[in-house]
Amino acid sequence: MKKFISIFLMSCILFPQLAFAGAWTLPENNVRLEYLMKANWAKRDFTSNGDLRRKGGDARSWGWSMIPSVEYGVTDWFTIFGKLEYKEAKYKEYVRPIAWGDWAVKNHAVTNVDVGGKVRLLKDPVVLSAQVKGSVYTGYVEGDLTGKDEQPALSDRNDSIEIRGLVGKVFDTAIPFYLGAESGYRFNNRGVANDIPFFAEFGFWATDWLLLKTEVDGYWSHNQTGETDKDYAVWRIGPIFQLLDLYRSLTGEEITGGPASSVTQANKSLNLEIQYGNIFWGKDVSADQEVVMKISTQF
């Protein structure tokens, strides 16, 4: 039954951008579902030199996105996954010459569909994995998309293949904590420069059911490999409420595997995560702030 559900959900994704962080793979025949919603807003941009400046015309940008995703444990050491992203974006200039008229635009679309796989290479003394992910932009058309109907742009309209190494470790100390790091290389098409992904996270368990974590997530562009050249790094922080563990704690049940099982993906789970984030470094990108909410379950 789990296998059928996973294949069905994967089909919904294949036929109708936040990373699958973590080196841990799912147990065999386990399914993990996640639904992410993000709201973002900005009034400043990072220039090509990395300087932070107000948007032209005292403009504001804001929007939201949602990303449903599914993972399936083919074996204990091999996990496949897929996700799709829907975005809605708005942009408005508040200071313009009267003769120019108003400039307020809105755009929305399903942007990218991602599929991939993760293989665990090492279990001790750290968890080490390798991941390959392909991403397809769903709305590509030939020609210039600078017209008002295509603004604001939702992405760079490129497809990509990404190879990434992931490492993680849980430390079973008086206050349990974990560390994770990822990096690799992403090949882009349609004039977008290749880039190097980087990701690092740290979290600790304040209680058996409350994980507090922070992370840095970004891409560093490989210069001279494309006309569109962008860099960014976003810092996020927030709690993860492990709802099944909270229920077990309130009813006096034993939390098997310890609280860290929500990270190592060893047991059934139902989690709610809330994050605040902001892009603190970049080139040719909007200096967004964001609020992210994720709900996930494993069975």
Backbone bond lengths (Angstrom), bond angles and torsions (degrees), N, CA, C in turn:
res aa  C-N    CA-C-N  psi(-1)  N-CA   C-N-CA  omega(-1)  CA-C   N-CA-C  phi
1 M - - - 1.465 - - 1.529 110.95 -
2 K 1.360 116.75 -43.34 1.460 119.56 178.75 1.525 110.63 -61.78
3 K 1.343 115.44 -40.91 1.452 119.31 -179.36 1.525 110.64 -63.84
4 F 1.334 117.45 -40.77 1.464 121.04 178.57 1.518 111.16 -62.44
5 I 1.350 116.69 -45.91 1.473 120.64 -179.82 1.517 110.70 -59.99
6 S 1.344 116.16 -43.97 1.452 119.95 -177.96 1.526 111.40 -63.82
7 I 1.354 117.03 -45.26 1.463 120.42 179.53 1.525 110.67 -63.67
8 F 1.338 116.62 -39.50 1.464 120.46 178.92 1.520 111.28 -62.30
9 L 1.342 117.07 -45.94 1.455 120.27 -179.05 1.520 111.05 -67.22
10 M 1.322 116.57 -37.26 1.459 119.41 177.51 1.521 110.31 -63.35
11 S 1.335 116.97 -38.24 1.461 120.62 178.03 1.515 111.35 -64.44
12 C 1.338 116.95 -38.19 1.470 120.40 177.84 1.523 110.80 -61.45
13 I 1.326 116.78 -35.02 1.458 120.41 -179.69 1.525 110.59 -74.80
14 L 1.334 116.53 -41.59 1.452 119.40 -174.81 1.519 112.55 -73.38
15 F 1.292 117.99 -26.91 1.468 120.22 -175.04 1.514 111.59 -125.47
16 P 0.996 136.57 56.43 1.459 131.27 165.47 1.460 112.49 -105.79
17 Q 15.770 89.84 -79.31 1.453 135.44 86.78 1.476 109.12 -137.35
18 L 2.169 172.45 -165.77 1.439 153.76 -109.12 1.528 109.15 29.94
19 A 1.249 123.69 134.17 1.456 128.59 -170.88 1.517 111.42 -91.32
20 F 1.357 114.79 162.38 1.462 120.64 170.37 1.522 106.56 -82.74
21 A 1.322 116.75 83.83 1.453 120.91 -172.08 1.518 110.40 -75.65
22 G 1.308 115.21 146.72 1.455 121.08 172.28 1.507 112.44 116.03
23 A 1.343 115.51 136.78 1.460 121.50 -178.60 1.521 112.23 -81.11
24 W 1.326 118.42 -16.73 1.458 121.36 -173.60 1.530 111.36 -75.04
25 T 1.333 115.28 141.30 1.453 121.85 175.78 1.528 109.17 -101.88
26 L 1.339 115.61 161.67 1.461 121.01 -179.98 1.527 110.78 -79.00
27 P 1.334 117.85 150.44 1.467 120.21 170.45 1.534 110.16 -61.22
28 E 1.313 116.28 157.30 1.453 121.23 -178.57 1.528 111.32 -56.54
29 N 1.340 115.94 133.01 1.469 125.28 178.40 1.529 114.04 69.51
30 N 1.324 118.31 5.86 1.464 119.74 174.58 1.534 110.22 -81.03
31 V 1.328 115.26 149.79 1.460 122.88 178.53 1.524 108.48 -121.38
32 R 1.310 116.56 137.31 1.466 121.55 174.27 1.523 108.57 -124.69
33 L 1.332 116.26 125.09 1.457 122.60 178.54 1.525 109.25 -114.49
34 E 1.312 116.70 141.07 1.466 120.78 178.40 1.524 109.32 -140.58
35 Y 1.332 115.19 140.38 1.463 121.65 174.62 1.523 107.18 -125.15
36 L 1.334 116.26 119.19 1.459 122.65 -176.65 1.516 109.29 -113.68
37 M 1.329 116.03 136.04 1.461 122.23 171.15 1.522 108.56 -127.85
38 K 1.336 115.66 137.34 1.464 120.32 -177.43 1.519 109.87 -135.99
39 A 1.327 116.91 134.02 1.461 123.36 170.67 1.525 108.21 -110.44
40 N 1.326 116.80 136.70 1.464 120.32 -178.42 1.522 110.52 -136.69
41 W 1.318 115.67 154.66 1.470 121.11 179.74 1.521 108.87 -156.04
42 A 1.357 116.22 156.38 1.469 120.65 -178.89 1.512 110.61 -162.09
43 K 1.318 115.98 152.26 1.464 122.61 171.19 1.530 111.31 -130.20
44 R 1.340 116.82 3.21 1.458 122.15 179.20 1.525 110.23 -131.51
45 D 1.337 115.02 158.11 1.463 123.03 175.68 1.520 109.54 -125.36
46 F 1.332 115.64 154.36 1.457 121.22 166.18 1.524 108.03 -92.34
47 T 1.322 116.99 128.67 1.464 122.09 -179.90 1.526 110.08 -78.02
48 S 1.337 116.14 178.82 1.462 120.81 177.98 1.517 112.25 -66.03
49 N 1.335 116.96 -18.08 1.466 121.19 176.22 1.528 112.70 -94.65
50 G 1.335 116.42 0.44 1.456 119.55 -179.65 1.507 114.34 86.90
51 D 1.353 117.16 7.63 1.466 120.19 178.85 1.525 109.89 -81.31
52 L 1.317 116.34 147.06 1.460 122.40 179.77 1.523 109.15 -96.57
53 R 1.352 116.68 120.62 1.457 121.37 -177.26 1.525 110.25 -136.82
54 R 1.343 115.08 155.14 1.455 119.65 176.33 1.528 109.65 -67.82
55 K 1.312 115.84 148.03 1.455 120.47 177.19 1.526 110.18 -64.28
56 G 1.310 117.32 148.62 1.459 121.99 178.91 1.518 111.60 -61.38
57 G 1.330 116.23 144.07 1.463 120.88 -179.74 1.517 112.69 68.16
58 D 1.346 116.50 23.59 1.471 121.32 -177.36 1.535 110.57 49.71
59 A 1.324 115.67 43.63 1.465 121.61 -173.99 1.528 111.26 -77.05
60 R 1.323 114.13 162.21 1.466 123.27 173.35 1.524 107.37 -130.15
61 S 1.323 115.07 142.22 1.464 120.35 172.86 1.517 108.20 -124.08
62 W 1.309 115.37 144.43 1.460 119.93 177.18 1.525 108.48 -157.53
63 G 1.310 115.00 162.38 1.452 118.77 -179.17 1.513 111.39 178.20
64 W 1.323 115.15 -171.87 1.454 120.20 178.24 1.528 108.40 -152.44
65 S 1.311 115.39 161.03 1.455 120.52 178.35 1.512 109.26 -146.79
66 M 1.335 115.39 159.14 1.457 120.65 174.51 1.520 108.57 -136.18
67 I 1.329 115.72 142.68 1.459 121.76 -176.50 1.523 109.03 -136.92
68 P 1.335 119.07 98.98 1.463 120.25 169.77 1.527 109.39 -81.84
69 S 1.328 116.76 142.64 1.454 120.51 -179.06 1.517 110.37 -143.94
70 V 1.332 115.37 158.74 1.455 122.24 179.25 1.519 108.85 -141.06
71 E 1.331 116.70 140.80 1.462 123.57 173.14 1.526 108.51 -126.90
72 Y 1.334 115.59 148.86 1.465 120.23 179.26 1.528 109.35 -139.20
73 G 1.339 116.71 129.93 1.446 121.90 178.19 1.521 111.28 -83.54
74 V 1.320 116.83 100.87 1.470 121.00 177.93 1.524 109.67 -67.46
75 T 1.330 115.99 -44.80 1.459 123.66 169.78 1.521 106.68 -137.45
76 D 1.320 117.38 -179.54 1.464 119.89 178.02 1.526 112.36 -65.09
77 W 1.324 116.49 -20.49 1.473 119.48 -175.25 1.529 113.34 -114.60
78 F 1.333 117.52 2.79 1.465 120.42 -178.03 1.525 109.96 -136.78
79 T 1.324 116.10 119.60 1.464 123.23 -179.10 1.523 109.17 -121.98
80 I 1.338 116.24 135.87 1.456 120.78 173.09 1.525 108.93 -108.87
81 F 1.322 116.96 154.91 1.459 119.33 -177.08 1.524 110.74 -150.96
82 G 1.319 115.08 162.47 1.456 122.25 175.25 1.513 110.49 -155.80
83 K 1.320 116.33 154.40 1.462 120.83 177.34 1.521 109.07 -157.32
84 L 1.315 116.10 161.89 1.466 121.38 170.31 1.522 108.62 -133.92
85 E 1.324 115.45 157.85 1.467 121.42 -176.75 1.520 110.02 -126.37
86 Y 1.333 115.56 129.98 1.466 122.41 172.12 1.517 107.88 -114.25
87 K 1.338 116.62 134.39 1.467 121.47 -179.02 1.519 111.34 -128.36
88 E 1.327 114.55 147.15 1.460 121.65 167.85 1.519 107.36 -132.32
89 A 1.324 117.24 131.35 1.459 121.51 -175.77 1.524 110.39 -134.75
90 K 1.347 115.23 146.08 1.461 121.98 177.60 1.535 108.89 -133.19
91 Y 1.360 114.61 150.88 1.460 120.75 -178.81 1.518 107.98 -148.61
92 K 1.342 115.62 133.63 1.460 119.25 -179.08 1.521 109.95 -144.78
93 E 1.338 115.89 134.62 1.459 121.98 174.09 1.522 109.17 -97.18
94 Y 1.325 116.09 132.30 1.461 121.49 -175.68 1.535 113.37 -103.08
95 V 1.341 117.77 -14.43 1.462 121.03 179.21 1.527 107.82 -125.52
96 R 1.352 116.35 104.31 1.455 122.50 -178.96 1.525 109.62 -143.56
97 P 1.339 117.53 148.78 1.465 119.07 171.76 1.524 110.13 -58.23
98 I 1.316 116.54 140.16 1.470 120.79 -177.46 1.523 111.35 -57.12
99 A 1.333 116.16 -36.78 1.467 119.83 -177.66 1.529 111.92 -64.58
100 W 1.300 117.63 -23.26 1.470 120.70 -178.75 1.534 111.53 -77.81
101 G 1.306 116.68 -22.89 1.457 119.63 -175.65 1.521 112.35 79.54
102 D 1.313 115.95 178.76 1.464 121.01 -179.71 1.526 111.06 -75.10
103 W 1.329 114.93 153.19 1.464 120.47 172.54 1.526 108.12 -134.16
104 A 1.316 114.84 99.63 1.461 122.04 177.05 1.519 106.91 -138.45
105 V 1.327 116.67 122.59 1.464 121.43 -174.76 1.524 109.71 -129.08
106 K 1.332 114.35 156.93 1.458 121.83 -178.99 1.523 108.29 -145.07
107 N 1.327 116.63 140.65 1.451 120.71 -178.97 1.527 109.07 -146.74
108 H 1.319 116.51 151.40 1.466 119.66 177.71 1.522 108.91 -157.05
109 A 1.330 116.23 151.55 1.465 121.02 -179.85 1.523 109.78 -178.74
110 V 1.336 115.70 160.51 1.460 120.81 161.99 1.521 105.90 -76.36
111 T 1.327 117.38 122.11 1.465 120.57 -172.58 1.525 111.77 -94.85
112 N 1.319 118.13 -69.68 1.457 120.86 -173.59 1.520 112.30 -121.42
113 V 1.330 115.10 146.79 1.457 123.29 170.31 1.522 107.26 -116.46
114 D 1.337 117.02 125.49 1.456 122.61 -177.35 1.524 110.50 -116.40
115 V 1.322 117.08 139.85 1.462 123.25 171.52 1.519 107.92 -138.91
116 G 1.332 116.26 150.89 1.452 118.17 -179.76 1.510 112.53 -174.89
117 G 1.318 114.72 -174.45 1.451 121.36 179.65 1.516 110.85 -145.83
118 K 1.333 115.40 153.29 1.463 122.22 -179.21 1.525 108.92 -131.14
119 V 1.327 117.24 130.24 1.457 123.76 -178.71 1.525 109.13 -116.50
120 R 1.327 116.70 126.30 1.466 120.42 176.07 1.516 109.10 -82.66
121 L 1.327 115.88 123.00 1.452 121.96 -177.81 1.523 112.66 -97.43
122 L 1.328 116.72 -27.19 1.464 121.49 -174.45 1.515 108.76 -148.66
123 K 1.326 116.10 140.25 1.468 121.10 -179.15 1.518 111.97 -108.72
124 D 1.320 118.32 -33.84 1.464 123.85 179.12 1.523 108.85 -137.22
125 P 1.324 118.73 147.57 1.471 128.91 1.56 1.536 114.15 -79.46
126 V 1.340 115.91 -10.07 1.459 120.63 173.03 1.522 107.02 -129.64
127 V 1.331 116.24 161.67 1.454 120.68 172.96 1.524 107.72 -88.84
128 L 1.330 115.32 123.03 1.466 121.43 -178.27 1.519 108.44 -125.27
129 S 1.330 116.20 128.53 1.468 121.05 -177.17 1.523 110.76 -136.44
130 A 1.333 114.55 160.76 1.462 122.08 173.75 1.528 108.46 -123.34
131 Q 1.318 115.94 140.91 1.460 120.78 -174.66 1.524 110.45 -134.26
132 V 1.329 115.31 140.03 1.463 122.15 173.58 1.522 107.64 -124.35
133 K 1.334 116.42 132.30 1.464 121.25 -178.09 1.525 109.92 -136.41
134 G 1.319 115.57 132.65 1.452 121.10 173.15 1.516 110.17 -109.21
135 S 1.336 116.41 139.71 1.460 121.70 -178.27 1.520 108.76 -128.78
136 V 1.350 116.54 129.75 1.463 122.35 -178.92 1.525 108.89 -118.54
137 Y 1.330 115.97 125.95 1.465 120.45 175.27 1.525 108.70 -80.35
138 T 1.313 117.21 126.31 1.469 120.97 -169.46 1.521 114.27 -85.76
139 G 1.330 118.42 -16.39 1.464 119.50 -171.43 1.501 114.90 -111.61
140 Y 1.333 117.50 24.55 1.467 118.64 -174.47 1.533 112.00 -69.93
141 V 1.327 115.67 133.39 1.463 123.00 170.43 1.519 107.67 -138.22
142 E 1.322 116.91 152.92 1.458 120.66 178.94 1.528 110.45 -71.64
143 G 1.340 114.92 153.32 1.459 119.18 173.24 1.516 113.23 106.14
144 D 1.333 114.79 176.21 1.454 123.10 -178.24 1.528 109.64 -82.50
145 L 1.330 115.79 131.14 1.460 119.52 -178.89 1.530 111.05 -113.42
146 T 1.342 115.95 48.20 1.462 120.03 179.75 1.519 112.38 -96.35
147 G 1.326 117.65 -0.89 1.457 120.48 179.72 1.520 111.76 -68.47
148 K 1.323 115.29 161.01 1.460 120.83 -175.77 1.526 112.48 -59.69
149 D 1.333 116.28 -34.04 1.465 119.40 -178.04 1.525 112.52 -67.83
150 E 1.334 117.46 -17.90 1.462 121.23 -178.57 1.523 112.33 -105.78
151 Q 1.324 117.57 11.71 1.460 121.91 -177.60 1.534 110.68 -113.88
152 P 1.327 117.87 149.60 1.469 126.85 -7.58 1.524 111.57 -72.22
153 A 1.320 115.87 153.34 1.465 120.76 -179.93 1.532 109.56 -64.04
154 L 1.320 115.67 139.30 1.466 121.04 -178.96 1.516 112.84 -94.06
155 S 1.341 117.32 -20.60 1.465 121.17 178.63 1.520 107.45 -166.28
156 D 1.332 116.44 -175.99 1.462 121.24 176.78 1.523 112.21 -88.08
157 R 1.341 118.07 3.60 1.471 124.50 174.00 1.525 112.83 65.98
158 N 1.318 118.80 26.66 1.459 120.50 -176.67 1.522 111.86 -108.33
159 D 1.323 115.48 156.13 1.457 122.75 166.72 1.526 108.06 -94.75
160 S 1.336 116.25 162.61 1.458 118.04 -178.85 1.520 111.13 -155.55
161 I 1.328 115.15 157.01 1.462 123.82 168.52 1.525 107.39 -126.63
162 E 1.318 115.89 127.62 1.463 120.65 -175.32 1.521 110.60 -122.53
163 I 1.331 115.65 134.20 1.459 123.51 173.69 1.520 107.15 -113.95
164 R 1.325 115.82 131.10 1.466 119.17 -173.15 1.524 110.40 -142.64
165 G 1.347 116.07 139.23 1.452 122.68 170.43 1.521 109.89 -101.59
166 L 1.336 116.95 140.84 1.461 121.86 -175.57 1.527 109.20 -131.23
167 V 1.316 117.09 138.85 1.456 122.22 177.87 1.524 108.77 -136.42
168 G 1.315 117.23 142.78 1.463 121.19 179.73 1.511 111.59 -155.90
169 K 1.310 115.62 156.39 1.471 120.54 178.37 1.517 109.60 -155.43
170 V 1.335 116.02 136.77 1.459 123.17 172.80 1.517 108.88 -100.36
171 F 1.322 116.69 133.10 1.465 122.53 179.86 1.522 108.39 -107.56
172 D 1.329 116.20 115.54 1.464 122.30 -176.38 1.525 109.65 -88.48
173 T 1.329 115.49 71.88 1.458 122.27 -179.94 1.524 109.36 -101.73
174 A 1.355 116.33 -173.33 1.468 119.59 179.17 1.521 110.88 -56.70
175 I 1.317 116.56 -39.81 1.471 122.44 170.29 1.525 105.66 -113.74
176 P 1.337 118.53 101.06 1.470 120.25 -176.19 1.527 111.35 -60.73
177 F 1.339 115.04 143.10 1.454 119.48 176.63 1.520 108.90 -148.21
178 Y 1.335 115.58 168.65 1.463 119.78 178.32 1.517 110.03 -142.13
179 L 1.324 115.24 158.39 1.455 123.44 176.15 1.519 108.78 -130.33
180 G 1.314 116.73 145.81 1.450 121.45 176.38 1.514 110.71 -145.77
181 A 1.322 116.73 149.12 1.463 121.69 178.34 1.523 109.08 -149.27
182 E 1.347 116.01 149.30 1.454 121.93 -179.01 1.523 109.28 -146.76
183 S 1.339 115.24 149.15 1.454 120.96 171.65 1.523 108.36 -164.19
184 G 1.336 115.82 168.98 1.450 119.44 -178.89 1.515 110.87 174.70
185 Y 1.357 115.22 -139.50 1.462 120.44 -179.12 1.523 108.51 -151.76
186 R 1.345 116.12 139.37 1.459 121.34 179.46 1.522 109.37 -121.78
187 F 1.353 114.97 127.57 1.455 122.28 177.61 1.532 108.68 -97.28
188 N 1.337 116.88 122.97 1.464 122.86 -178.34 1.525 110.77 -114.18
189 N 1.332 116.27 156.77 1.463 120.78 176.12 1.531 110.15 -117.92
190 R 1.330 115.95 -172.35 1.469 124.13 176.71 1.532 113.14 56.35
191 G 1.324 115.53 40.23 1.449 120.51 173.43 1.515 115.78 81.50
192 V 1.336 118.55 2.51 1.468 121.50 178.93 1.522 108.98 -88.52
193 A 1.326 116.74 130.76 1.461 121.02 -177.95 1.521 111.02 -63.46
194 N 1.324 116.18 143.41 1.462 119.84 170.75 1.523 109.06 -61.90
195 D 1.326 116.82 158.28 1.455 118.68 -178.48 1.523 111.98 -148.60
196 I 1.324 113.93 168.36 1.462 122.35 -177.31 1.528 108.30 -111.74
197 P 1.327 118.61 113.99 1.469 119.99 176.79 1.523 110.51 -76.78
198 F 1.322 115.68 147.94 1.464 119.95 172.91 1.523 108.72 -143.27
199 F 1.309 115.05 143.71 1.462 121.11 -176.77 1.516 108.42 -153.68
200 A 1.329 116.41 135.28 1.466 121.45 175.95 1.520 108.19 -143.81
201 E 1.332 116.41 140.55 1.465 120.22 -179.31 1.521 110.48 -142.22
202 F 1.329 113.79 153.37 1.462 122.44 177.11 1.517 107.79 -143.17
203 G 1.319 116.60 137.31 1.456 120.08 177.65 1.522 111.18 -151.30
204 F 1.324 115.24 154.16 1.465 119.98 176.24 1.524 108.98 -139.82
205 W 1.346 115.11 154.51 1.454 121.04 -177.67 1.526 109.78 -95.02
206 A 1.342 115.86 109.80 1.457 120.67 176.56 1.527 110.50 -70.91
207 T 1.337 116.65 -33.82 1.464 123.38 173.11 1.526 107.25 -140.24
208 D 1.333 116.77 179.94 1.467 120.39 178.63 1.519 112.75 -63.70
209 W 1.345 117.99 -18.25 1.457 120.66 -175.59 1.527 114.12 -123.74
210 L 1.333 117.76 4.67 1.464 121.10 -177.86 1.525 109.90 -125.75
211 L 1.314 115.96 114.38 1.460 123.16 177.25 1.521 108.95 -107.20
212 L 1.317 117.11 127.15 1.461 122.76 175.84 1.525 107.77 -107.06
213 K 1.332 117.02 127.15 1.463 119.26 -173.77 1.522 111.27 -140.56
214 T 1.316 114.76 158.50 1.449 122.36 174.42 1.518 108.05 -140.35
215 E 1.337 116.56 154.93 1.456 119.94 -176.05 1.516 110.58 -153.50
216 V 1.325 115.42 156.47 1.464 123.51 171.16 1.520 106.53 -124.38
217 D 1.344 116.22 129.14 1.458 122.25 -172.80 1.530 108.00 -135.73
218 G 1.332 117.73 132.30 1.451 117.26 -179.63 1.513 114.01 -172.35
219 Y 1.354 114.35 -177.05 1.460 122.99 177.52 1.530 108.99 -137.52
220 W 1.323 115.27 136.80 1.463 122.43 177.03 1.516 108.07 -113.29
221 S 1.312 116.44 116.73 1.453 121.56 -173.08 1.530 111.77 -69.39
222 H 1.334 115.38 138.51 1.463 122.08 174.42 1.520 107.69 -87.73
223 N 1.324 116.53 102.04 1.467 121.82 -174.12 1.527 111.95 -58.97
224 Q 1.315 114.79 153.05 1.462 123.98 176.65 1.530 113.27 71.95
225 T 1.333 118.70 9.36 1.473 119.72 178.53 1.526 111.93 -106.42
226 G 1.336 117.83 4.38 1.455 120.79 178.30 1.514 110.95 -177.75
227 E 1.329 116.45 163.32 1.460 121.08 -178.87 1.525 111.85 -75.86
228 T 1.336 118.08 -37.77 1.460 122.26 178.78 1.519 109.00 -89.29
229 D 1.326 115.78 116.96 1.460 121.86 -169.36 1.528 108.54 -128.77
230 K 1.326 117.33 108.06 1.459 121.04 -176.29 1.520 110.83 -133.46
231 D 1.348 115.65 144.24 1.463 122.07 173.68 1.525 108.50 -126.84
232 Y 1.339 116.98 152.08 1.456 119.40 171.06 1.527 110.52 -164.25
233 A 1.316 114.75 156.14 1.461 122.23 172.12 1.521 107.58 -141.73
234 V 1.331 116.70 130.56 1.458 121.99 179.50 1.524 108.97 -118.22
235 W 1.310 115.49 134.97 1.473 122.52 175.85 1.519 108.52 -103.98
236 R 1.338 116.13 133.44 1.464 121.67 179.32 1.526 109.66 -129.91
237 I 1.325 114.95 152.41 1.456 120.83 177.39 1.521 108.67 -150.58
238 G 1.342 116.57 146.86 1.453 119.13 178.17 1.520 112.59 167.14
239 P 1.330 116.19 174.42 1.461 121.54 -179.23 1.525 112.13 -96.12
240 I 1.334 115.09 156.54 1.458 122.93 168.19 1.530 107.53 -120.56
241 F 1.308 115.73 119.44 1.460 121.22 177.79 1.531 108.37 -93.94
242 Q 1.341 116.20 113.63 1.459 121.74 -179.80 1.528 107.36 -87.37
243 L 1.328 115.64 92.78 1.458 121.49 -165.76 1.524 112.90 -67.85
244 L 1.333 117.81 -36.47 1.463 119.07 177.46 1.522 111.06 -67.31
245 D 1.332 116.47 -39.12 1.462 119.85 176.98 1.522 111.55 -67.26
246 L 1.337 116.69 -35.24 1.467 119.97 174.92 1.525 110.17 -62.55
247 Y 1.330 117.16 -43.89 1.467 121.02 177.99 1.529 110.79 -62.03
248 R 1.333 116.76 -44.44 1.468 120.03 179.23 1.525 110.91 -62.67
249 S 1.328 116.10 -39.04 1.461 120.02 179.78 1.523 111.22 -64.92
250 L 1.344 116.45 -41.26 1.467 120.43 -178.82 1.523 112.10 -70.23
251 T 1.350 117.00 -29.64 1.467 120.56 -178.17 1.518 112.66 -95.95
252 G 1.325 116.84 1.32 1.464 120.26 177.16 1.510 114.22 81.08
253 E 1.349 118.84 11.09 1.459 121.36 178.83 1.532 110.24 -78.90
254 E 1.322 114.60 154.59 1.458 120.44 177.90 1.523 109.61 -75.98
255 I 1.331 116.02 138.17 1.458 121.39 176.22 1.515 107.13 -91.43
256 T 1.329 117.01 94.48 1.453 121.79 -175.35 1.513 110.29 -68.64
257 G 1.334 115.33 137.43 1.460 119.97 -179.87 1.514 113.25 83.81
258 G 1.342 118.07 -5.98 1.454 120.72 -179.18 1.507 111.70 77.60
259 P 1.326 116.83 168.66 1.466 120.00 -177.45 1.522 113.13 -63.51
260 A 1.345 117.33 -24.24 1.467 120.57 -175.84 1.518 112.79 -69.23
261 S 1.318 118.60 -8.69 1.467 120.59 -178.94 1.530 111.82 -62.72
262 S 1.327 117.95 -20.87 1.466 119.99 177.35 1.524 111.30 -69.26
263 V 1.335 117.23 -26.07 1.462 122.05 177.03 1.523 110.73 -89.89
264 T 1.333 116.65 -44.06 1.460 120.41 -178.26 1.518 112.70 -77.97
265 Q 1.348 117.79 -6.78 1.456 124.33 176.15 1.524 111.56 60.31
266 A 1.333 116.20 38.77 1.464 121.00 -176.38 1.521 112.75 -85.89
267 N 1.333 119.26 -23.98 1.459 121.58 -172.79 1.523 111.13 -134.74
268 K 1.330 115.03 174.19 1.454 121.05 171.85 1.527 109.41 -60.71
269 S 1.313 116.39 148.05 1.462 118.92 -177.14 1.518 110.51 -154.72
270 L 1.335 114.99 158.41 1.457 124.02 170.18 1.512 106.35 -144.95
271 N 1.338 116.55 110.43 1.460 121.25 -171.05 1.523 111.55 -123.91
272 L 1.320 114.82 147.51 1.463 122.92 173.12 1.513 107.86 -122.89
273 E 1.325 116.79 123.05 1.467 122.04 -178.89 1.518 109.63 -120.31
274 I 1.323 116.31 136.57 1.456 123.09 177.40 1.528 107.65 -129.29
275 Q 1.329 116.66 130.27 1.459 121.06 -177.64 1.529 111.22 -134.22
276 Y 1.331 114.30 147.94 1.462 121.22 164.70 1.523 106.48 -110.75
277 G 1.335 116.78 140.52 1.452 119.96 179.21 1.509 112.20 -144.68
278 N 1.331 115.86 159.69 1.464 120.58 172.65 1.521 110.00 -151.55
279 I 1.321 114.88 145.49 1.463 120.82 175.95 1.526 107.21 -80.35
280 F 1.330 115.93 111.94 1.470 120.37 -174.42 1.519 112.70 -101.22
281 W 1.327 117.02 -7.44 1.462 121.14 178.52 1.516 108.52 -151.85
282 G 1.337 116.57 141.41 1.454 118.41 177.98 1.512 112.63 179.79
283 K 1.324 114.59 172.85 1.458 122.85 174.93 1.529 107.99 -139.77
284 D 1.327 116.10 126.81 1.469 122.72 179.88 1.525 112.57 58.52
285 V 1.325 116.36 39.16 1.464 121.21 176.95 1.525 109.20 -136.84
286 S 1.324 115.34 160.32 1.464 121.35 175.44 1.518 109.84 -76.11
287 A 1.324 116.81 139.91 1.467 122.04 -179.68 1.529 109.52 -85.27
288 D 1.314 115.50 70.33 1.457 121.50 -173.72 1.528 112.63 -73.27
289 Q 1.324 114.06 148.90 1.456 122.55 160.30 1.528 107.14 -109.88
290 E 1.329 117.10 157.29 1.461 118.78 -174.17 1.517 111.32 -152.56
291 V 1.311 114.35 155.01 1.459 122.81 168.84 1.527 106.83 -125.24
292 V 1.320 115.83 127.94 1.463 121.91 -174.84 1.524 109.22 -119.52
293 M 1.323 115.93 137.55 1.463 121.18 172.69 1.527 108.41 -128.66
294 K 1.330 115.76 129.82 1.457 121.32 178.64 1.533 108.70 -126.43
295 I 1.315 116.27 137.57 1.460 121.15 168.66 1.517 106.78 -123.70
296 S 1.326 116.21 131.58 1.465 120.27 -175.47 1.514 109.82 -139.39
297 T 1.325 114.26 154.35 1.464 120.21 176.86 1.516 109.03 -143.95
298 Q 1.314 116.18 149.42 1.467 123.02 176.40 1.512 108.61 -129.77
299 F 1.323 115.59 135.89 1.456 119.64 179.44 1.519 110.49 -150.15
